[in-house]
Amino acid sequence: MGILSMAGIAAALLPFLAFLAIVTFTKKYRNVSALVSISATGLSFLTACYILYSQITAPQQSSFNIPWMYIAGIEMNMGVLVNQLTSIMLFIVTFVSLLVQIYSTGYMHDDEGYSKFFAFLSLFTFSMLGIVISNNLLQIYVFWELVGLSSYLLIGFWYFKPEASDAAKKAFVVNRVGDFGFLLGILIVSFRAGTFDFMKVIDFAKSGAIDPNTLTVIALLLFCGAVGKSAQFPLHVWLPDAMEGPTPVSALIHAATMVAAGVFMVARLYGIFSLSPAAMNVIAYIGGFTAIFAASIALVQDDIKRILAYSTLSQLGYMILALGAGGFTAGMFHLTTHAFFKALLFLGAGSVIHSMGTNDIWRMGGLHKKMPITSITMLIATLAISGIWPFSGFWSKDEIFLALHNSGHTVLYYTAVVTAFMTSFYMFRLYIVTFMGKQGEHAGHAHESPLSMTVPLMILAVFSIFSGLVGMPGQPFNISNFIYFGEMEKPAGLNMTIAYISTAVALSGIALAFIIYFFKLVRAESLKKVSGPVYTLLKNKYYVDEIYLFFIRNVFFAITAVIKWFDRNIVDGLVNLTGWLVRQGGAQLRRTATGSVQTYALMIFGGMVVAMIAFAIYNPGLLTLFGGR
């Protein structure tokens, strides 16, 4: 076992040990529980930094397997795979998790479930890190489901709120739909290849042993897992509702853990997906549709966390779109920068909610003077997600535009450009209404959050500014040279034409937001009236939830009613009939138990006669024994 593999195991196990320590020993001691969780995640982060540094200075692949079992000739192992992709994800997950946990000491300070909350955060971090270091499909599926369990516990942490418990159940059920397809894909490809190991499965697929049609089916089934975890249309409906959990949970889910798992899985198994052009097109178009679909909904939302939730859906669509269009580096680069500025946006929103006691942006306003650190850091994150130079989102989003342009996906390229315009508009709508202008009705008692909350904001702000520079051409370390998909993807660097176009589009969205919400040259109420049905459609999220409820109540329940009737009347009826016949037969046979020897002898003789007649019918030769012909 190599040192990098050992370091990968240590990075994943430390949060799990913290979880065990809290639930076993320290759950009654609030501050000790927080210290245990933060310390473990901090050590995990330092380990991830070592792994990343090792990969940057001398890129290598370190892996090992522990044999587990063989079933029907298929090997099942437990193991670790550490390479460039692993190192980046380890850094992102541990870094964001550490800052979220530090932030939580202030945000959750007065919560009765303080220790339990940190235990769940540690379990969540361990689950995601388990996905990152896994080297086989079976193991990744185990941690995949553990992430689902952890998210259920955290989204429904305030279980006494019906909205929170319902949101947790919704997330769990919706993800089971995607995970069922994911499991089918895993079983089909693994049984064909005779192994669950990533590298061996990919080599088997590349050998041509799987026909193209079957390979497409396998790729699409595997992608179902990403559709669920990364909340792509049509399984996106759980993510906005997940806002009912505590805000640190929202930051962790949206930035570095659960929703990133789907994108990471596609990247990890890119060797399979890239073999099927049909599957790649499906992935690209689902990602593109999700990006513009979610962005359009975010235009009219009033809840600060829901705006960010739909923003996350849209940005995840960007990542999936890039991967489907062949932009492996672009997709993973945007996942990296997005983790920093989206975590900052959610934690900034949490700072506002913590101070204001409301999520409604229209009850805010003029918070810059009251909360300058939160305001400035939120502005940095807003500029980053809008793709303004030189902030991080500029570099990663332009990489996606370039990948789309070079791949010839013209429709998807313009879809991404329109989405960029919407993004800058709704994000500056949020910022202007919240932090600029006159003070809202709840702004009078607003105050800056404690250092435990503002320090993570400032750290994330630094990364939101500078993390994108790793994609700048001509520097010693460039992410495009560090992580790319073999010979099929050679990053082209910065295209000035595309950069100018994307910047102009982003600035146009910002300008429109200022015209409507700051200068008020066009009144928002007038726009609502003019847009009419379109505004209503967006406000109600295209009625997707209502469509699902209609289908469940009128179709699904009807089908289950038929199945219930068949089970109760046919299946149970046959079982009950068998029991009734046995009881009736037993009741009749009971009458023969008279205690009379003569009766028993007569029954024995009669039975022998019946048996001989039966033998004679089925074997006529038996009659010769009695002189017959």
Residue pairs with C-beta under 8 A, 6 or more apart in sequence:
1 64
2 62
2 64
2 82
3 62
4 51
4 54
4 60
4 62
4 82
5 62
5 63
5 64
5 80
5 82
7 47
7 50
7 51
7 82
8 51
8 62
8 80
8 82
8 86
8 90
8 133
9 80
9 133
10 44
10 47
11 44
11 47
11 48
11 51
11 90
11 94
11 129
11 133
12 44
12 126
12 129
12 130
12 132
12 133
13 126
14 40
14 41
14 43
14 44
14 47
15 37
15 40
15 41
15 44
15 97
15 122
15 123
15 125
15 126
15 129
16 122
16 123
16 126
17 40
18 36
18 37
18 39
18 40
18 41
18 118
18 119
18 122
19 37
19 119
19 122
19 123
19 126
21 36
22 33
22 36
22 37
22 115
22 118
22 119
22 122
23 119
26 32
26 33
26 36
26 115
27 33
27 115
27 116
27 119
28 115
29 115
30 114
30 115
33 114
33 115
33 118
33 119
34 101
34 104
34 105
34 114
34 115
34 118
36 118
37 101
37 118
37 119
37 121
37 122
38 98
38 101
38 102
38 105
38 118
40 122
41 94
41 97
41 98
41 101
41 122
41 125
42 98
44 94
44 97
44 98
44 125
44 129
45 91
45 94
45 95
45 97
45 98
47 90
47 94
48 87
48 90
48 91
48 93
48 94
48 95
49 91
51 82
51 86
51 87
51 90
51 91
52 87
52 88
52 90
52 91
54 60
54 87
55 82
55 83
55 84
55 87
55 482
56 87
56 477
56 482
59 83
59 84
59 482
60 83
61 81
61 82
61 83
62 80
62 81
62 82
62 83
63 79
63 80
63 81
63 82
63 135
63 199
64 79
64 80
65 77
65 78
65 79
65 135
65 197
66 77
66 78
66 79
67 75
67 77
68 76
68 77
68 78
69 76
70 76
73 194
74 190
74 191
74 194
74 195
74 196
75 194
75 195
75 196
75 197
76 136
76 138
76 196
77 135
77 136
77 196
77 197
78 136
78 139
79 134
79 135
79 136
79 139
79 197
80 133
80 134
80 135
81 133
81 134
81 135
81 198
81 199
82 133
84 482
84 483
85 264
85 267
85 268
85 332
85 483
86 132
86 133
88 332
88 336
88 483
89 132
89 260
89 264
90 129
90 132
90 133
92 256
92 260
92 335
92 336
92 339
93 125
93 128
93 129
93 132
93 256
93 257
93 260
94 125
94 129
95 256
96 251
96 252
96 255
96 256
96 257
96 339
96 340
96 343
97 121
97 124
97 125
97 252
97 256
97 257
99 343
99 347
99 456
99 459
99 460
100 121
100 248
100 251
100 252
100 343
100 347
100 456
101 118
101 121
101 248
102 452
102 455
102 456
103 248
103 251
103 347
103 350
103 452
103 453
103 456
103 457
104 117
104 118
104 121
104 246
104 248
105 452
106 354
106 449
106 450
106 451
106 452
106 453
107 246
107 247
107 248
107 350
107 354
107 453
108 114
108 117
108 246
108 248
111 117
111 246
113 157
116 157
117 154
117 157
117 246
120 150
120 153
120 154
120 157
121 154
121 248
121 249
121 252
123 146
123 150
123 153
124 147
124 150
124 151
124 154
124 252
124 257
124 258
125 257
126 146
127 143
127 146
127 147
127 149
127 150
127 257
128 143
128 147
128 256
128 257
128 258
128 260
128 261
130 139
130 142
130 143
130 146
131 140
131 143
131 144
131 147
131 261
131 264
131 265
132 264
134 140
134 143
135 197
135 198
135 199
136 195
136 196
136 197
136 198
137 186
137 189
137 190
137 196
137 197
137 198
137 201
138 186
138 190
138 196
139 196
140 265
140 268
141 182
141 183
141 186
144 179
144 182
144 225
144 229
144 261
144 265
145 179
147 229
147 257
147 258
147 261
148 171
148 172
148 175
148 176
148 179
148 258
151 168
151 171
151 172
151 175
151 242
151 253
151 258
152 168
152 169
152 171
152 172
153 168
154 245
154 246
154 249
154 252
154 253
155 164
155 167
155 168
155 171
155 242
155 244
155 245
155 249
155 253
156 164
156 165
156 167
156 168
156 169
156 244
156 245
157 164
157 245
157 246
157 249
158 164
158 244
158 245
158 246
159 165
159 168
161 244
163 241
163 244
164 244
164 245
166 241
166 244
167 238
167 241
167 242
167 243
167 244
167 245
168 244
168 245
170 237
170 238
170 241
171 238
171 239
171 241
171 242
174 228
174 235
174 237
174 238
175 228
175 229
175 235
175 238
176 228
177 224
177 228
177 235
178 224
178 225
178 226
178 227
178 228
178 229
178 235
179 224
179 225
179 228
180 224
181 220
181 221
181 222
181 223
181 224
181 225
181 227
182 221
182 222
182 224
182 225
182 226
182 228
184 221
184 224
185 218
185 219
185 220
185 221
185 222
185 223
185 224
185 225
186 196
186 222
188 214
188 217
188 218
188 221
189 201
189 205
189 210
189 218
189 222
189 272
190 196
190 201
192 204
192 209
192 210
192 214
193 200
193 201
193 204
193 205
193 209
194 204
195 201
195 204
198 268
198 269
201 272
202 269
202 271
202 272
204 210
205 215
205 218
205 271
205 272
205 275
206 271
206 275
210 218
212 276
215 272
215 275
215 276
215 279
216 276
216 278
216 279
218 272
219 272
219 273
219 275
219 276
219 279
220 279
220 282
222 265
222 269
222 272
222 273
223 266
223 273
223 279
223 282
223 283
225 262
225 265
226 232
226 262
226 263
226 265
226 266
226 320
227 233
227 234
227 235
227 262
227 286
228 235
228 262
229 258
229 259
229 261
229 262
229 265
230 259
230 260
230 261
230 262
230 263
230 316
230 319
230 320
231 238
231 239
231 259
231 262
231 290
231 312
231 313
231 316
232 262
232 286
232 287
232 290
232 316
232 317
232 320
233 286
233 289
233 290
233 293
234 544
236 290
236 294
236 313
236 544
237 544
237 545
237 548
239 254
239 259
239 309
239 312
239 313
240 306
240 309
240 310
240 313
240 541
242 249
242 250
242 253
242 309
243 250
243 303
243 305
243 306
243 309
245 253
247 305
247 346
247 347
247 349
247 350
247 353
247 354
248 347
248 350
250 305
250 308
250 309
250 346
250 350
251 342
251 343
251 346
251 347
251 350
252 258
252 343
253 259
254 308
254 309
254 312
254 342
254 343
254 346
255 338
255 339
255 340
255 342
255 343
255 346
256 339
256 343
259 312
259 316
260 335
260 339
262 316
262 320
263 316
263 319
263 320
263 323
263 331
263 332
263 335
264 335
266 273
266 283
266 320
266 323
266 331
267 323
267 328
267 331
267 332
270 323
270 328
270 485
273 279
273 280
273 283
273 323
274 280
274 326
274 485
274 488
280 324
280 325
280 326
281 324
282 324
283 320
283 323
283 324
284 320
284 321
284 323
284 324
284 325
284 409
284 412
285 324
285 412
286 317
286 320
286 324
287 316
287 317
287 318
287 319
287 320
287 321
287 322
287 323
287 324
288 317
288 321
288 411
288 412
288 415
288 416
289 317
289 415
290 313
290 314
290 316
290 317
290 320
291 314
291 315
291 317
291 318
291 321
291 415
291 416
291 419
292 314
292 317
292 415
292 418
292 419
292 422
293 313
293 314
293 317
293 542
294 310
294 311
294 312
294 313
294 314
294 317
295 310
295 311
295 314
295 419
295 422
295 423
295 426
296 422
296 538
297 310
297 538
297 541
297 542
298 307
298 310
298 311
298 314
298 422
298 426
299 422
299 425
299 426
299 429
299 538
300 535
300 538
300 539
301 307
301 310
301 426
301 539
302 360
302 361
302 362
303 359
303 360
303 361
304 349
304 352
304 353
304 359
304 360
304 361
304 364
304 430
304 434
305 346
305 349
305 353
305 359
306 359
307 361
307 426
307 427
307 430
308 342
308 345
308 346
308 349
308 430
311 342
311 345
311 385
311 423
311 426
311 427
312 342
314 419
314 422
314 423
315 334
315 338
315 342
315 385
315 423
317 419
318 334
318 397
318 400
318 416
318 419
319 331
319 332
319 334
319 335
319 338
320 331
321 331
321 400
321 404
321 412
321 415
321 416
322 328
322 330
322 331
322 334
322 399
322 400
322 403
322 404
323 331
325 403
325 404
325 407
325 409
325 412
326 403
326 407
326 488
326 489
327 399
327 400
327 402
327 403
327 404
327 407
327 489
328 483
328 484
328 485
328 489
329 399
329 403
329 479
329 480
329 483
329 484
329 485
329 489
329 491
330 396
330 399
330 400
330 402
330 403
331 400
332 483
333 395
333 396
333 399
333 471
333 479
333 480
333 483
334 393
334 396
334 397
334 399
334 400
336 396
336 467
336 470
336 479
337 384
337 392
337 393
337 395
337 396
337 464
337 467
337 468
338 385
338 393
338 396
340 384
340 392
340 460
340 463
340 464
340 467
341 380
341 381
341 384
341 385
341 391
341 392
341 393
341 460
341 464
342 381
342 385
343 460
344 377
344 378
344 380
344 381
344 457
344 460
344 461
344 464
345 378
345 381
345 382
345 385
347 453
347 456
347 457
347 460
348 374
348 377
348 378
348 381
348 457
349 378
350 453
351 371
351 374
351 449
351 453
351 454
351 457
352 364
352 367
352 371
352 374
352 434
353 359
354 449
354 453
355 367
355 370
355 371
355 374
355 446
355 447
355 448
355 449
356 363
356 364
356 367
356 442
356 443
356 446
357 442
358 364
358 442
361 430
361 433
361 434
362 433
362 440
363 440
363 441
363 442
364 433
364 434
364 435
364 440
364 442
364 443
365 433
365 434
365 435
365 436
365 437
365 438
365 439
365 440
365 443
366 435
366 436
366 437
366 438
366 439
366 440
366 443
367 374
367 375
367 434
367 435
367 439
367 443
367 446
368 375
368 435
368 436
370 439
370 443
370 446
370 447
370 448
371 435
371 446
371 447
371 448
371 449
372 448
373 448
373 449
373 454
373 457
373 458
374 448
374 449
374 454
374 457
375 435
376 461
377 454
377 457
377 458
377 460
377 461
378 431
378 434
378 435
379 431
379 435
380 391
380 461
380 464
380 465
381 460
381 461
381 464
382 427
382 428
382 430
382 431
383 391
383 393
384 391
384 392
384 393
384 394
384 464
384 465
384 468
385 393
385 423
385 427
386 393
386 420
386 423
386 424
386 427
386 428
386 506
386 509
386 510
387 393
387 394
387 397
387 398
387 420
387 423
387 424
387 502
387 503
387 506
388 394
388 424
388 503
388 506
388 507
388 510
389 499
389 503
390 465
390 468
390 469
391 464
391 465
391 468
392 463
392 464
392 465
392 466
392 467
392 468
392 469
393 464
393 468
394 468
394 499
394 502
394 503
395 468
395 469
395 470
395 471
395 472
396 468
396 471
397 420
397 502
398 494
398 495
398 498
398 499
398 502
399 471
399 480
399 491
400 416
401 413
401 416
401 417
401 498
401 501
401 502
402 492
402 494
402 495
402 498
404 412
404 413
404 416
405 413
405 495
405 498
406 492
417 501
417 502
417 505
420 502
420 505
420 506
420 509
421 505
421 506
421 508
421 509
422 509
423 506
423 509
424 505
424 506
424 507
424 508
424 509
424 510
424 513
425 509
425 510
425 512
425 513
426 513
428 509
428 510
428 513
428 514
428 517
429 513
429 516
429 517
432 513
432 514
432 517
432 518
433 517
436 518
437 517
437 518
448 454
469 475
470 477
470 478
470 479
471 478
471 479
471 480
472 478
472 494
473 480
473 493
473 494
480 491
480 493
481 491
484 490
484 491
515 521
515 522
516 522
516 523
516 524
516 527
517 524
527 535
528 535
537 543
540 546
592 599
592 603
612 622
615 622
616 622
616 623
623 629
